[in-house]
Amino acid sequence: MARRWWPRRNFSSLRSWYAKIACRDQVILTDRLAGVDNVLEITIVTADGNHVIANPYQNEDLFWALRGGGGGTWGIVTSVTYKTHPSTPLSSASLFVNSTNANSSQKLFAEIIRLTPSLAEQGYGGYGSVSASQMILLFTSPNVTVEQTQATFLPLFEFAASQPGLSVENHTAVYQDSGSWSETVSVLPGDVVAIPIEVSSWLLPRDIFETDRPGDLAAELFKIASMFGYL
């Protein structure tokens, strides 16, 4: 079933959570899929009007910043050169939650935070939108069977379903490559070709998620979400 949640253009996503560089097609990342870890070079028009090239050998600081702070933060990105890889089958897991209980939402988010280091170790990457009233979480990993993905995410799905006030829908599937996955989750209704949304983000060190107090981290992130409507 095609989902109609996200625009197909204007950003790619960093392994584990967030969008990093303005380019094309929402892509959930691992080391072998297009994304920040495989960026070789970026050209950008900076705030002073210069059109510059940033890579590991020139404008190194700008290259480092662009790979972590988002394209629009430092100027207008005009091109990105990626290291590419052969198409790889990937397995996906998705979780859609509507909530009438903010406490349950926070508990679920804390569980997701607790599981994030383990999911990253298993090769899963993803993108999500989180608020007290709604969560949309999308994960993929290459060369993993749907049975393995189901076993990995079943505890999370069951935890979500056990929380009061949450309406939960989840899916697992295998796709031929990231493009076919993107086509499935990025369909827009009718003749709509784009929606007015800007996506930005920041890098969070791994050790922040490797905490024995995921509930506290979830509470702090929910405070941020309350200011903007979602995280």
Number of C-alpha atoms within 10 A of each C-alpha: 6 12 12 12 12 15 21 20 16 16 23 25 28 27 26 24 22 25 28 25 28 23 17 13 18 26 25 28 28 23 16 17 23 21 26 22 16 17 17 14 18 21 18 23 15 16 11 7 10 10 15 15 19 21 18 12 10 12 12 13 12 20 21 13 14 24 20 19 18 24 22 16 15 15 18 16 21 15 13 17 12 16 13 12 11 8 13 16 18 22 26 25 23 20 19 18 22 17 19 14 14 17 15 19 27 21 18 24 24 21 18 18 20 20 16 19 18 13 19 16 9 12 19 27 26 25 22 17 15 19 24 23 17 18 20 17 17 21 25 31 28 24 15 17 16 17 12 12 20 17 10 15 20 14 12 16 19 11 13 25 17 13 17 14 17 21 14 18 14 17 14 19 16 21 19 14 17 25 14 14 22 19 15 14 19 19 17 18 11 6 6 9 11 13 11 5 9 8 15 17 16 13 15 12 8 12 8 13 18 15 14 10 13 20 18 13 19 20 16 11 18 22 16 13 16 12 9 10 13 18 18
